[in-house]
Amino acid sequence: MYQKLYFNKYGYDNVIKKTAEFCLTDNAILEIGSNCTIQDYAFFQLTKPKPHLTIGDNVTIGRHNMITVKSRMSIGSNTIIGGYVQIIDHNHQFKKSTIIRLQQAEIQHTTIGEDCWIGAGAKILCGVTIEKGVVIGANAVVTHDIPAYSIVAGVPAKIIGVRG
């Protein structure tokens, strides 16, 4: 239960496996609703400048997930995230005029709506909004916004259907 210490808001009946890891900067805000499950070896990294992660109710975050936040990220209620998924709200710049390791991060809000299913191994990149009811296929790389109830797959992810 030591994981409760990392949360600014903590609902009830959550299951957080003891191998889940939380690396939070001093000003991080981490909020979780109720009836959520965070599986083994999920890794959360909230780093400066102003990280704020909100997880809704009835969310399942699978094994070996990596969620990194520098600004604002939200995961809507009733969303299921398979194993080995990466969700990131930032990217490194790569201008020719400066060596890469000295360049600032590009930071954009990343949002996952309610009632979504994210398949194993998917990658959700910075600045993406995934609307309500979206299904993301295994190993998809989501680089752009996804409209409600779409089914996407591939690299980069493309709409292959709509939930019926």
Order of alpha helices (4+ residues) and beta strands (2+ residues): beta-beta-beta-beta-beta-beta-beta-beta-beta-beta-beta-beta-beta-beta-beta-beta-beta-beta-beta-beta-beta-beta
